């Protein structure tokens, strides 16, 4: 078992329910460099199917850059990213869904149309339009997905008529309807009030279990990470040069296995490790 004192450690796979222990997302010696800055360096990481991996760290440490690499919006400067035994495609595809902190839905479409258009992009990438029986079947699937996220009664409403929490539910429905292998969450609940945030935690955990997803979530809330995740990664710089502060990038400095089953709480040992970690990671509060 990994402890909070192990840097860049890995842990053995687990399985429960429909989750397999097959490692299918792997980063090998990944660097992300720009002309004036190194953001990430020496990332060596293996994620297994069904993990809920939470990424925390100080602002500017490369968490969102890491997600963009997994999404395919950016290519690594060095190293490789492997998904299910094959090099990761250089552009986003249906295998990777994403939900951002900002409400990434189409304001001119109803809730139902927002979910339906995700299927249209997947099934008809050139025209983004479905017709006849195919459209009828897709519309039924979209309505069922809205029901699954608690928006069945809001199908005809526009995003401006929905609360913040409802818009994030819609964004989740839009991402999940394409049946991604990996769901990427970039601080998806940061703009929500505490009540809506708690509701979204329950929803995401339930959808993750039911859909057999592998989830990678970036958050600034360490307590949220301990509550939702099965694994927690801390990104930070381990090398510093006062004369050249951008010369070195972040890497995984702590890799903590929180639990082996998504339904069980953390063990006493892991909770103690979490409390120690909270005192180390800047800008994060200890879990309750």
C-alpha positions in Angstrom: 0.0 0.0 0.0 1.2 3.5 -0.8 1.8 5.8 2.1 1.9 9.5 2.1 5.7 9.3 2.4 6.1 7.6 -0.9 6.8 9.9 -3.8 5.6 8.9 -7.3 4.6 5.5 -6.1 2.2 3.1 -7.8 -0.1 0.6 -6.3 -1.5 -2.8 -7.2 -4.8 -3.0 -9.0 -8.1 -3.7 -7.4 -11.5 -4.9 -8.7 -15.1 -4.7 -7.5 -18.4 -5.2 -9.2 -18.0 -4.5 -12.9 -14.6 -2.9 -12.5 -11.5 -4.6 -13.9 -7.9 -4.3 -12.7 -6.6 -3.9 -16.2 -4.2 -0.9 -16.5 -5.3 0.9 -19.6 -4.1 4.5 -19.2 -0.4 5.0 -18.8 2.0 8.0 -19.0 5.6 7.3 -19.5 8.2 10.0 -18.9 5.8 12.7 -20.0 7.0 16.3 -20.1 5.1 19.4 -21.1 7.3 22.3 -22.0 6.7 25.7 -23.5 9.3 28.2 -24.8 9.5 30.0 -21.5 8.3 27.4 -19.0 8.4 23.8 -18.0 5.0 22.9 -16.6 5.2 19.1 -16.1 8.2 16.8 -15.9 8.9 13.1 -15.6 5.3 12.0 -15.2 5.2 8.2 -14.8 1.7 7.1 -14.0 -0.5 4.1 -14.5 -4.3 4.3 -14.1 -6.5 1.3 -14.0 -10.0 0.8 -15.3 -12.6 1.9 -12.8 -10.4 4.2 -10.7 -11.7 7.5 -9.5 -8.4 9.5 -9.4 -8.4 13.0 -7.9 -5.6 15.4 -8.6 -4.8 18.3 -6.2 -2.0 20.8 -5.9 -1.2 24.5 -5.7 -2.5 26.8 -8.4 -0.3 26.8 -11.4 1.2 23.4 -10.8 0.0 21.9 -14.1 -3.2 20.1 -13.0 -5.3 21.5 -15.9 -2.4 20.9 -18.3 -2.4 17.3 -17.2 -6.1 17.0 -18.1 -5.6 18.7 -21.5 -3.0 16.0 -22.2 -5.4 13.3 -21.4 -8.1 14.9 -23.4 -5.9 15.3 -26.4 -6.0 19.1 -26.6 -2.2 19.2 -26.2 0.5 16.8 -27.2 3.3 16.0 -24.7 6.6 17.6 -25.5 8.3 14.4 -24.5 7.2 10.9 -23.5 4.0 9.0 -24.4 0.5 8.5 -23.3 -1.1 5.1 -23.8 -4.9 4.4 -23.7 -5.9 0.7 -23.7 -2.6 -0.4 -25.2 -2.6 2.2 -28.0 -1.1 5.7 -28.3 -3.6 8.4 -27.2 -5.1 10.2 -30.2 -3.9 13.7 -30.7 -7.4 15.2 -30.6 -10.5 14.7 -28.3 -12.7 11.8 -29.2 -15.8 10.0 -27.8 -13.6 7.8 -25.6 -12.9 10.8 -23.4 -15.7 12.9 -21.9 -15.0 16.2 -20.1 -16.8 18.6 -17.8 -15.3 22.0 -16.9 -16.0 24.4 -14.0 -17.7 26.7 -16.4 -21.0 25.4 -17.8 -20.0 24.0 -21.1 -23.4 23.7 -22.7 -25.0 25.3 -25.7 -27.1 28.3 -24.6 -29.3 28.3 -27.7 -30.4 24.6 -27.2 -32.8 23.1 -24.8 -31.6 20.6 -22.2 -32.8 17.7 -24.4 -31.2 19.2 -27.5 -27.9 19.7 -25.6 -27.7 16.0 -24.9 -29.0 14.9 -28.3 -26.4 17.0 -30.1 -23.6 15.0 -28.4 -25.0 11.8 -29.9 -25.3 13.6 -33.3 -21.7 14.6 -33.2 -20.7 11.0 -32.4 -22.9 9.2 -34.8 -22.8 11.7 -37.7 -19.5 13.6 -37.3 -19.7 15.3 -40.7 -23.2 16.7 -40.5 -24.0 16.5 -36.8 -27.6 15.7 -37.8 -29.7 12.5 -37.4 -32.9 11.6 -39.2 -35.8 9.2 -39.0 -35.6 6.2 -36.8 -32.0 6.9 -35.9 -33.0 10.4 -34.5 -36.0 8.9 -32.7 -33.8 6.3 -31.0 -31.2 8.9 -30.1 -33.8 11.3 -28.7 -35.1 8.5 -26.4 -31.6 7.8 -25.2 -31.1 11.6 -24.5 -34.3 11.7 -22.5 -33.3 8.7 -20.5 -29.9 10.3 -19.7 -31.7 13.5 -18.5 -33.8 11.3 -16.3 -30.6 9.6 -14.9 -29.2 13.0 -13.9 -32.4 14.3 -12.4 -33.4 16.6 -15.3 -36.2 14.6 -16.9 -38.7 17.4 -16.1 -36.4 20.1 -17.5 -36.0 18.7 -21.0 -37.6 21.6 -22.7 -35.9 24.3 -20.7 -32.9 26.3 -21.9 -29.6 26.6 -19.9 -30.4 30.2 -18.8 -33.5 28.8 -17.1 -31.5 26.3 -15.1 -29.7 26.8 -11.8 -25.9 26.3 -11.6 -26.3 22.8 -10.2 -28.7 21.9 -12.9 -26.4 23.2 -15.7 -23.6 21.0 -14.3 -26.0 18.0 -14.3 -26.7 18.9 -18.0 -23.0 19.0 -18.8 -22.5 15.6 -17.2 -25.4 14.2 -19.2 -23.9 15.7 -22.3 -20.5 14.0 -21.6 -21.9 10.6 -20.5 -24.3 10.1 -23.4 -21.3 9.4 -25.7 -20.3 6.5 -23.4 -16.7 7.6 -22.8 -14.1 5.3 -21.4 -12.6 8.1 -19.3 -14.4 11.0 -17.7 -12.3 14.1 -17.1 -13.5 16.7 -14.6 -11.8 20.0 -14.3 -13.0 21.6 -11.0 -16.6 20.9 -12.0 -18.2 21.9 -8.7 -16.1 25.0 -7.9 -18.8 27.5 -8.8 -21.7 25.7 -7.0 -23.1 26.5 -3.6 -22.5 23.9 -0.8 -25.9 22.2 -1.1 -25.7 21.8 -4.9 -22.1 20.7 -4.5 -23.1 17.9 -2.1 -25.9 16.8 -4.4 -23.4 16.6 -7.3 -21.1 14.5 -5.3 -23.8 11.9 -4.8 -24.8 12.0 -8.5 -21.2 11.7 -9.8 -20.4 8.8 -7.5 -23.6 7.0 -8.6 -23.0 7.6 -12.3 -19.4 6.5 -12.0 -20.4 3.2 -10.4 -23.3 2.5 -12.8 -21.4 3.4 -16.0 -18.1 1.7 -15.0 -16.1 4.9 -15.8 -12.5 5.7 -15.1 -12.6 9.3 -13.7 -9.8 11.8 -13.4 -10.9 14.9 -11.5 -9.0 18.1 -10.7 -10.0 20.0 -7.6 -8.8 22.6 -5.2 -10.8 21.0 -2.4 -8.8 18.3 -0.7 -11.8 17.3 1.4 -13.8 16.8 -1.8 -11.0 14.6 -3.2 -10.9 12.4 -0.1 -14.7 12.1 -0.2 -15.0 11.0 -3.8 -11.8 9.4 -4.9 -10.3 6.0 -4.7 -6.9 7.5 -5.3 -5.4 10.9 -4.8 -2.4 12.4 -6.6 -0.6 15.5 -5.5 1.2 17.6 -8.2 4.1 19.8 -7.0 7.6 20.9 -8.0 10.4 19.0 -6.3 13.2 21.0 -8.0 13.5 24.8 -7.6 16.0 27.3 -9.0 15.5 30.9 -7.5 17.3 32.3 -10.5 15.1 30.5 -13.0 11.7 29.7 -11.4 10.2 28.3 -14.6 13.1 25.9 -15.4 11.5 22.9 -13.6 8.0 21.5 -13.8 5.7 19.6 -11.5 5.4 15.9 -11.1 3.4 13.5 -8.9 4.9 13.9 -5.4 2.3 11.9 -3.5 0.2 9.0 -4.7 -2.3 7.9 -2.0 -4.6 4.9 -2.3 -7.7 5.9 -0.4 -10.0 2.9 -0.6 -10.4 -0.3 -2.6 -14.2 -0.1 -2.9 -16.1 3.0 -3.8 -18.8 2.3 -1.2 -16.4 2.0 1.8 -14.9 4.9 3.8 -11.2 5.4 4.2 -9.3 3.2 6.6 -8.0 4.7 9.8 -4.5 4.5 8.5 -5.4 6.3 5.3 -7.4 9.0 7.2 -4.3 9.6 9.3 -2.2 9.9 6.2 -4.7 12.3 4.7 -4.5 14.5 7.7 -0.7 14.6 7.4 -1.0 15.3 3.7 -3.4 18.2 4.3 -0.7 19.9 6.4 1.8 19.6 3.5 -0.3 20.5 0.4 -0.6 24.3 0.3 -4.0 25.9 0.2 -5.9 22.7 1.2 -7.9 22.0 4.3 -7.9 18.7 6.2 -10.8 16.3 5.5 -13.6 16.2 8.0 
